[in-house]
């Protein structure tokens, strides 16, 4: 019986390895092709490694385009970083308030806030466009940053985690003379690393990959983010510069992988603990 279980486990492991390889292979091939000259991408039989591999494609993409992908990269980093930091700040404070502070209509307000998750961006697109025109922030990076400083899902995740924080910790802080912000910042927030990491990673991926908002609210190509810049570059280059397209796509992908690898421990812990409990 034990040997049969080991055999089944081995077979399942092999199947999962094959599935994982099928999923990962296109990304590996994209990375390899990003270092190759254009003529070697279409070689048959294909070769993974070539003596002509170099960083020339990345130099061309990052510095020699007009606008360069370095400009797109900088715009994406700015909008994503500010939005993620703002989201963590607002979500953690709102989550703490909804979890640990008693005030009138607290639960009703929380439910009303969650209902906004059901409103798709396409419904808000035109009102936001008009609002940004009146505010004078249309065709600026602020049009991408300000609406992303708040997220109902982030507040929900933080609230669910804070519900599991023992009330005794908060009471001890009050006895020691700490105010509510002091209790939140010094006692409660340091315990919420898994939930904070979950909010950071989810929002980083969403903001980094955002396409519709930059496409609608930005008209100046020097303000484009990577998603819009990459699409524009592909439309202009077509299949004549697939090696450059591969390099540009790799530039857009690597930061997301790095962020997940750095925070995956806390991310998984956040999803499997208080972040998903009611």
Backbone torsions as a table, in degrees:
resi	resn	phi	psi	omega
1	UNK	NA	-41.9	-179.4
2	UNK	-67.0	-40.5	178.9
3	UNK	-67.1	-33.4	177.6
4	UNK	-65.3	-41.2	177.9
5	UNK	-64.1	-39.6	178.7
6	UNK	-64.3	-39.2	179.0
7	UNK	-64.9	-43.5	178.9
8	UNK	-63.5	-41.5	178.9
9	UNK	-63.3	-39.5	178.5
10	UNK	-65.2	-42.7	179.7
11	UNK	-63.9	-44.4	178.8
12	UNK	-62.9	-39.1	178.6
13	UNK	-62.9	-43.4	179.1
14	UNK	-63.9	-40.6	179.0
15	UNK	-63.2	-44.3	179.1
16	UNK	-64.0	-36.7	178.1
17	UNK	-64.7	-40.5	178.6
18	UNK	-65.8	-44.7	178.6
19	UNK	-61.8	-43.5	179.3
20	UNK	-62.4	-40.2	179.1
21	UNK	-64.8	-40.3	178.5
22	UNK	-63.0	-38.5	-179.3
23	UNK	-72.2	-40.9	-173.6
24	UNK	-82.0	-26.7	-173.6
25	UNK	-54.8	-44.7	178.6
26	UNK	-57.9	-36.0	178.9
27	UNK	-70.4	-38.8	177.0
28	UNK	-64.0	-43.3	179.8
29	UNK	-65.2	-38.4	176.5
30	UNK	-61.1	-44.3	180.0
31	UNK	-63.0	-43.5	179.9
32	UNK	-63.8	-45.4	-177.9
33	UNK	-66.8	-24.1	-179.2
34	UNK	-68.1	-14.7	178.5
35	UNK	-101.8	-4.1	-173.7
36	UNK	-97.1	154.3	168.2
37	UNK	-66.9	160.1	-175.0
38	UNK	-59.8	-41.9	-174.8
39	UNK	-66.8	-23.5	-177.5
40	UNK	-86.2	-11.2	178.7
41	UNK	-68.2	-33.5	-174.5
42	UNK	-99.6	15.1	178.0
43	UNK	-63.7	146.3	173.4
44	UNK	-137.5	125.9	-1.0
45	UNK	-70.1	148.2	-177.0
46	UNK	-69.7	150.8	177.4
47	UNK	-119.1	136.7	177.7
48	UNK	-72.5	-41.3	-175.9
49	UNK	-120.4	144.7	-178.0
50	UNK	-140.5	146.6	177.6
51	UNK	-67.4	-14.3	-177.9
52	UNK	-94.5	7.1	179.9
53	UNK	-68.6	137.9	-178.0
54	UNK	-158.4	-179.5	178.2
55	UNK	-94.7	14.1	-177.0
56	UNK	-60.5	-38.5	179.9
57	UNK	-62.5	-40.6	-180.0
58	UNK	-68.8	-38.9	177.2
59	UNK	-62.7	-41.5	180.0
60	UNK	-65.1	-44.1	-177.6
61	UNK	-69.9	-45.7	-172.2
62	UNK	-76.3	-29.2	-170.4
63	UNK	-125.7	-23.5	-171.2
64	UNK	-103.9	-2.2	175.9
65	UNK	-85.0	165.1	178.8
66	UNK	-134.2	105.7	-4.4
67	UNK	-70.4	156.8	-179.2
68	UNK	-78.1	158.9	177.7
69	UNK	-69.2	-18.2	174.3
70	UNK	-64.7	-35.0	175.8
71	UNK	-66.0	-46.0	177.0
72	UNK	-60.4	-41.8	-179.0
73	UNK	-62.8	-45.1	-180.0
74	UNK	-61.6	-44.8	179.2
75	UNK	-61.4	-40.9	-179.7
76	UNK	-67.3	-41.7	178.7
77	UNK	-61.9	-44.1	-178.6
78	UNK	-62.6	-52.6	-176.8
79	UNK	-64.8	-40.2	-178.2
80	UNK	-70.0	-46.4	-177.0
81	UNK	-63.3	-47.4	-179.1
82	UNK	-65.0	-41.5	-179.6
83	UNK	-65.6	-41.2	-179.1
84	UNK	-67.7	-44.9	178.8
85	UNK	-61.9	-44.4	178.1
86	UNK	-63.6	-39.1	179.5
87	UNK	-64.4	-44.1	178.9
88	UNK	-61.9	-42.0	-179.1
89	UNK	-63.4	-51.7	-176.7
90	UNK	-71.6	-40.0	-177.4
91	UNK	-67.7	-40.8	-178.9
92	UNK	-67.5	-41.8	-179.8
93	UNK	-69.2	-43.0	178.5
94	UNK	-66.6	-40.2	178.4
95	UNK	-62.5	-39.6	177.3
96	UNK	-65.2	-42.8	-179.4
97	UNK	-63.2	-44.5	-178.8
98	UNK	-71.3	-22.8	-177.3
99	UNK	-92.6	-38.5	-168.2
100	UNK	-121.0	-12.2	179.8
101	UNK	-101.9	139.8	179.0
102	UNK	-101.4	117.6	175.3
103	UNK	-147.6	163.2	-173.0
104	UNK	-64.1	135.7	178.1
105	UNK	61.6	28.0	-178.5
106	UNK	-59.0	-53.3	-176.9
107	UNK	-66.7	-35.7	179.1
108	UNK	-66.4	-41.2	178.0
109	UNK	-65.0	-38.2	178.8
110	UNK	-63.9	-44.5	178.6
111	UNK	-64.1	-39.5	178.2
112	UNK	-63.6	-38.3	178.0
113	UNK	-65.4	-39.5	179.1
114	UNK	-67.5	-30.7	-179.9
115	UNK	-60.3	-29.2	-178.9
116	UNK	-64.3	-17.5	176.4
117	UNK	-65.5	-22.8	-178.4
118	UNK	-83.4	-4.3	179.0
119	UNK	-90.3	112.8	-177.4
120	UNK	-73.0	158.6	-179.2
121	UNK	-60.4	-32.7	-177.8
122	UNK	-61.2	-28.4	178.2
123	UNK	-73.9	-36.1	-176.7
124	UNK	-87.5	-9.2	-171.1
125	UNK	-58.1	-52.8	-177.6
126	UNK	-68.7	-46.5	176.0
127	UNK	-58.1	-40.2	178.1
128	UNK	-65.9	-39.6	178.4
129	UNK	-58.9	-47.3	179.5
130	UNK	-65.3	-43.4	-179.6
131	UNK	-61.5	-44.1	-179.0
132	UNK	-66.0	-33.9	176.8
133	UNK	-63.8	-43.6	179.6
134	UNK	-68.3	-35.6	-178.5
135	UNK	-77.6	-15.3	-179.6
136	UNK	80.6	18.4	-179.6
137	UNK	-110.8	6.5	174.4
138	UNK	-64.4	140.8	-177.2
139	UNK	64.2	34.3	170.2
140	UNK	-133.3	163.0	179.3
141	UNK	-67.9	-20.6	178.3
142	UNK	-63.7	-27.5	178.4
143	UNK	-65.4	-24.5	177.0
144	UNK	-92.1	-26.9	-173.6
145	UNK	-84.1	-51.8	-170.7
146	UNK	-58.2	-47.1	-179.4
147	UNK	-68.2	-16.1	-176.2
148	UNK	-96.6	6.7	179.0
149	UNK	-78.6	-9.3	-178.2
150	UNK	-131.5	138.5	177.9
151	UNK	-146.2	124.5	178.3
152	UNK	-61.5	-38.0	-179.1
153	UNK	-64.4	-40.9	177.6
154	UNK	-62.2	-42.2	177.0
155	UNK	-62.9	-41.3	178.8
156	UNK	-61.6	-46.9	-179.4
157	UNK	-62.3	-43.8	-179.7
158	UNK	-66.9	-41.3	179.6
159	UNK	-61.3	-45.1	-178.1
160	UNK	-63.1	-34.6	177.6
161	UNK	-71.6	-43.4	-177.8
162	UNK	-66.1	-24.9	177.6
163	UNK	-62.2	-26.5	-178.4
164	UNK	-89.3	-7.9	177.5
165	UNK	-71.5	126.7	-178.0
166	UNK	-58.1	134.1	178.8
167	UNK	-64.1	-24.8	180.0
168	UNK	-60.1	-32.5	179.2
169	UNK	-65.1	-42.2	179.9
170	UNK	-67.7	-42.4	178.9
171	UNK	-63.4	-38.2	178.1
172	UNK	-63.8	-38.3	177.3
173	UNK	-64.8	-39.1	178.4
174	UNK	-67.2	-38.1	177.8
175	UNK	-63.0	-36.0	-179.7
176	UNK	-78.4	0.0	175.6
177	UNK	92.9	9.7	178.3
178	UNK	-77.5	142.2	172.3
179	UNK	-79.3	178.4	-177.4
180	UNK	-62.6	-40.3	179.4
181	UNK	-67.7	-38.1	177.5
182	UNK	-63.9	-41.5	176.9
183	UNK	-62.5	-45.1	-179.8
184	UNK	-62.4	-48.8	-172.1
185	UNK	-76.2	-39.2	-173.1
186	UNK	-93.2	-29.5	-173.6
187	UNK	-109.8	-45.2	-171.2
188	UNK	-88.1	-47.8	-175.7
189	UNK	-59.7	-39.9	177.9
190	UNK	-60.6	-22.6	178.6
191	UNK	-80.5	-11.4	-170.1
192	UNK	-100.2	25.0	-179.4
193	UNK	-56.0	-43.1	178.1
194	UNK	-60.6	-44.0	-179.3
195	UNK	-67.9	-41.1	178.9
196	UNK	-63.0	-43.1	178.9
197	UNK	-62.6	-38.8	177.5
198	UNK	-62.2	-46.4	179.0
199	UNK	-63.2	-42.4	-179.3
200	UNK	-62.3	-49.1	-176.2
201	UNK	-66.5	-46.6	-179.8
202	UNK	-60.1	-47.0	-178.2
203	UNK	-70.4	-34.4	176.9
204	UNK	-61.5	-46.2	-179.5
205	UNK	-64.0	-43.8	-179.9
206	UNK	-62.9	-47.0	-177.0
207	UNK	-71.6	-37.8	-179.1
208	UNK	-66.1	-35.8	-177.5
209	UNK	-93.9	2.6	-175.4
210	UNK	-62.2	133.7	-176.1
211	UNK	-123.2	-45.6	-172.8
212	UNK	-64.1	-47.5	-177.6
213	UNK	-61.9	-48.6	176.8
214	UNK	-61.8	-35.2	-179.7
215	UNK	-65.3	-35.7	-175.8
216	UNK	-87.6	-41.6	-170.8
217	UNK	-94.0	-5.2	179.1
218	UNK	-120.2	132.3	176.4
219	UNK	-117.7	-23.0	178.8
220	UNK	-81.4	120.7	-176.9
221	UNK	-62.5	-23.3	178.5
222	UNK	-73.7	-10.9	177.9
223	UNK	-104.4	-0.7	-177.8
224	UNK	-60.7	147.6	171.2
225	UNK	-90.1	177.1	-175.0
226	UNK	-61.5	-39.4	-176.8
227	UNK	-63.5	-47.7	180.0
228	UNK	-70.9	-40.6	178.7
229	UNK	-62.8	-40.5	179.4
230	UNK	-66.1	-42.8	177.9
231	UNK	-62.0	-44.0	178.2
232	UNK	-62.1	-41.6	179.7
233	UNK	-65.3	-40.5	179.4
234	UNK	-65.1	-40.8	178.8
235	UNK	-62.8	-37.5	-178.8
236	UNK	-78.6	-38.9	-174.9
237	UNK	-82.7	-33.3	-176.0
238	UNK	62.8	-143.8	180.0
239	UNK	-91.1	4.0	-176.7
240	UNK	-78.1	-15.2	-177.5
241	UNK	-135.7	49.2	-178.0
242	UNK	-62.1	-31.9	178.6
243	UNK	-64.6	-37.6	177.7
244	UNK	-72.1	-36.2	177.9
245	UNK	-63.8	-41.4	177.5
246	UNK	-61.5	-42.3	179.4
247	UNK	-65.2	-42.0	179.8
248	UNK	-64.7	-41.6	179.0
249	UNK	-65.0	-36.7	177.9
250	UNK	-65.5	-41.4	177.3
251	UNK	-58.3	-39.3	-179.3
252	UNK	-74.2	-26.2	-174.1
253	UNK	-87.8	-37.7	-171.4
254	UNK	-56.7	-45.4	-179.0
255	UNK	-57.9	-37.5	179.2
256	UNK	-65.0	-40.7	178.9
257	UNK	-64.4	-42.7	-179.6
258	UNK	-63.3	-44.3	-180.0
259	UNK	-61.8	-42.1	-179.8
260	UNK	-68.1	-41.6	-179.8
261	UNK	-63.5	-37.3	179.9
262	UNK	-69.2	-40.1	-174.1
263	UNK	-107.3	11.5	-173.0
264	UNK	-64.3	-34.3	-179.4
265	UNK	-60.0	-51.7	179.8
266	UNK	-70.6	-32.1	-179.7
267	UNK	-62.0	-49.2	179.5
268	UNK	-65.2	-40.6	178.1
269	UNK	-62.9	-39.1	-179.9
270	UNK	-66.9	-37.5	-179.8
271	UNK	-75.0	-25.2	-175.2
272	UNK	-102.4	2.6	177.8
273	UNK	-115.5	-127.2	-173.0
274	UNK	-66.1	-18.3	-175.2
275	UNK	-67.2	-19.4	-178.8
276	UNK	-119.4	12.7	179.2
277	UNK	-101.7	151.8	-174.6
278	UNK	-98.2	NA	NA
